[in-house]
Amino acid sequence: MGSDRMRVLDDLILSISISKCRAHLSKVGLLVCNLLSRNRGFIQSVSSGIRLSFDHRAIVFPSLDSGNAITFAANGEAVDFSLEEMRLHAKQLKVKNRS
């Protein structure tokens, strides 16, 4: 019973934290999180909380073996980028940051 109560408390704290993050964003703000954990339940819980807090205007790139998952959440209108466009921009940033 104790672990269930802790999970509810953790979810509540997470929800409040995400809501505070969203409140500090501009109307067109974008929250980007690198979630680090090897506990898939934790990643799923945080991802779900972010999706709910941002009215499902969020995407989570799932964790592989490294244990981190990247999350993007839009405060205003949904961001209209395809996965391919995001990959292209990520490659451009990678090249730019190497110089």
SERO-4910 file (N, C-alpha, C, O; in steps of 0.05 Angstrom, whole numbers):
BEGIN
 pado doro    nc1    nc2    nc3   cac1   cac2   cac3    cc1    cc2    cc3    oc1    oc2    oc3
  Met    A     16    -24      0      0      0      0     17     25      0     10     45    -12
  Gly    A     40     25     13     57     48     15     68     56    -12     69     80    -18
  Ser    A     76     37    -29     87     44    -55     65     56    -73     72     74    -89
  Asp    A     40     48    -70     19     60    -86     15     89    -78     11    107    -95
  Arg    A     16     95    -52     14    122    -43     38    139    -53     34    162    -61
  Met    A     61    128    -53     85    142    -63     82    148    -92     89    170   -102
  Arg    A     72    129   -107     68    133   -136     48    156   -141     53    172   -159
  Val    A     26    156   -126      6    178   -129     19    205   -122     15    225   -136
  Leu    A     35    205   -101     49    230    -93     69    238   -114     70    262   -121
  Asp    A     84    220   -125    103    226   -146     89    237   -171     98    256   -183
  Asp    A     66    225   -178     51    234   -201     40    262   -196     40    279   -215
  Leu    A     31    268   -172     22    295   -166     44    316   -167     40    337   -179
  Ile    A     67    309   -156     90    327   -156     98    332   -185    104    355   -193
  Leu    A     99    311   -201    106    313   -229     87    331   -244     95    348   -259
  Ser    A     61    327   -240     40    343   -253     44    373   -246     42    390   -264
  Ile    A     48    379   -221     53    407   -212     78    418   -225     77    441   -235
  Ser    A     99    403   -226    124    412   -238    121    418   -268    130    438   -278
  Ile    A    107    400   -282    103    404   -311     85    429   -315     91    444   -333
  Ser    A     65    432   -299     47    455   -302     62    481   -297     57    501   -311
  Lys    A     81    481   -278     97    505   -273    115    511   -296    119    534   -304
  Cys    A    127    490   -308    143    494   -332    127    506   -354    136    525   -367
  Arg    A    103    496   -359     86    506   -380     78    535   -375     77    551   -394
  Ala    A     73    542   -350     65    569   -343     87    589   -349     81    613   -354
  His    A    112    581   -349    134    599   -355    140    602   -385    157    618   -393
  Leu    A    127    586   -401    132    587   -430    115    609   -442     94    616   -432
  Ser    A    125    620   -465    109    639   -480     86    624   -493     85    600   -492
  Lys    A     68    639   -506     46    626   -520     54    608   -542     40    589   -550
  Val    A     78    612   -552     89    594   -573    113    579   -563    130    570   -579
  Gly    A    115    576   -537    138    563   -525    139    533   -530    119    520   -535
  Leu    A    163    522   -528    167    493   -533    184    483   -510    205    493   -504
  Leu    A    174    462   -497    188    449   -475    203    425   -487    191    408   -501
  Val    A    228    423   -482    244    400   -491    257    388   -466    271    401   -451
  Cys    A    253    362   -462    264    348   -439    279    324   -448    271    310   -467
  Asn    A    302    319   -435    317    294   -438    312    278   -413    324    284   -392
  Leu    A    295    258   -415    288    242   -391    307    220   -388    311    203   -406
  Leu    A    321    219   -365    341    199   -361    333    179   -339    329    186   -316
  Ser    A    330    154   -348    323    133   -329    323    106   -344    315    105   -367
  Arg    A    333     86   -331    331     59   -342    305     46   -335    299     24   -343
  Asn    A    289     59   -318    263     49   -310    242     58   -330    234     81   -331
  Arg    A    233     39   -347    214     46   -368    187     56   -357    174     73   -369
  Gly    A    180     47   -333    156     57   -321    157     86   -314    138    101   -317
  Phe    A    181     95   -305    185    123   -300    182    140   -325    168    160   -326
  Ile    A    196    131   -346    195    146   -372    166    147   -382    157    169   -390
  Gln    A    151    125   -380    123    125   -389    106    144   -372     89    158   -383
  Ser    A    111    144   -346     95    161   -328    100    190   -334     81    206   -336
  Val    A    125    198   -336    132    226   -342    121    234   -369    110    255   -372
  Ser    A    125    217   -389    115    223   -416     85    227   -417     75    245   -429
  Ser    A     71    210   -402     42    212   -401     34    238   -387     15    251   -396
  Gly    A     48    245   -366     42    270   -352     47    294   -369     32    313   -368
  Ile    A     68    294   -385     74    316   -403     52    318   -424     43    340   -430
  Arg    A     45    295   -436     24    296   -457     -2    307   -445    -15    324   -458
  Leu    A    -10    299   -422    -35    309   -409    -32    339   -403    -51    354   -408
  Ser    A    -10    347   -392     -6    375   -384     -6    394   -409    -13    417   -407
  Phe    A      2    383   -431      4    399   -456    -18    392   -475    -15    396   -499
  Asp    A    -41    382   -465    -64    376   -482    -57    359   -506    -67    363   -528
  His    A    -40    340   -502    -31    320   -522    -16    333   -545    -14    321   -567
  Arg    A     -4    357   -541     13    369   -561     42    363   -553     58    381   -549
  Ala    A     48    338   -551     74    329   -543     82    303   -558     64    287   -565
  Ile    A    108    300   -562    117    275   -574    141    266   -557    157    282   -547
  Val    A    143    240   -554    165    228   -539    180    208   -557    168    190   -568
  Phe    A    205    213   -560    222    194   -575    231    173   -555    245    180   -536
  Pro    A    223    149   -559    227    128   -538    257    123   -533    274    126   -550
  Ser    A    261    114   -508    287    108   -499    297     81   -512    281     63   -516
  Leu    A    322     81   -518    334     56   -527    349     44   -504    340     47   -481
  Asp    A    371     32   -508    386     20   -486    399     41   -468    406     35   -446
  Ser    A    403     65   -479    417     86   -463    401     95   -439    413    107   -421
  Gly    A    375     92   -440    359    100   -417    348    128   -418    337    138   -398
  Asn    A    352    142   -440    341    169   -442    321    171   -465    324    159   -486
  Ala    A    301    188   -460    280    193   -479    277    223   -482    277    237   -462
  Ile    A    275    232   -507    272    261   -512    243    267   -516    229    253   -531
  Thr    A    234    289   -503    206    297   -505    204    326   -514    220    343   -505
  Phe    A    186    331   -533    180    358   -542    150    363   -536    133    346   -541
  Ala    A    144    387   -525    116    393   -519    112    423   -526    127    440   -518
  Ala    A     90    428   -541     84    455   -550     63    468   -532     43    456   -525
  Asn    A     68    493   -525     50    508   -508     26    519   -524      4    519   -514
  Gly    A     31    528   -548     10    540   -564     -1    520   -583     -8    498   -576
  Glu    A     -3    529   -608    -13    511   -629      7    488   -632     30    489   -626
  Ala    A     -4    466   -642     12    442   -647     34    449   -667     30    464   -686
  Val    A     58    438   -662     81    443   -680     77    424   -704     72    400   -701
  Asp    A     79    435   -728     73    420   -752     99    413   -767    104    424   -789
  Phe    A    115    395   -756    139    386   -768    137    356   -771    127    342   -753
  Ser    A    145    346   -794    146    317   -797    171    306   -783    189    321   -777
  Leu    A    171    280   -779    194    267   -766    218    271   -784    240    275   -774
  Glu    A    215    269   -810    237    273   -829    249    301   -827    273    304   -827
  Glu    A    232    321   -825    241    349   -822    257    352   -796    278    366   -795
  Met    A    247    339   -775    261    341   -749    289    328   -751    308    338   -740
  Arg    A    290    305   -765    316    291   -768    335    309   -784    359    311   -777
  Leu    A    325    322   -805    342    340   -821    353    362   -804    377    368   -805
  His    A    336    375   -788    345    397   -771    365    387   -750    384    401   -744
  Ala    A    361    364   -739    379    352   -720    406    347   -732    427    353   -720
  Lys    A    407    337   -757    433    333   -770    447    359   -776    471    361   -773
  Gln    A    432    379   -784    444    406   -789    456    417   -763    477    428   -764
  Leu    A    442    415   -741    452    424   -715    477    409   -707    496    421   -696
  Lys    A    477    383   -712    500    367   -705    525    376   -720    547    379   -709
  Val    A    521    380   -746    544    390   -763    552    417   -754    576    423   -752
  Lys    A    534    435   -749    540    462   -740    555    463   -714    574    478   -711
  Asn    A    548    446   -695    561    445   -669    588    432   -669    603    435   -650
  Arg    A    594    417   -690    621    405   -692    642    425   -701    666    422   -695
  Ser    A    633    447   -714    653    467   -723    661    486   -702    678    504   -707
***
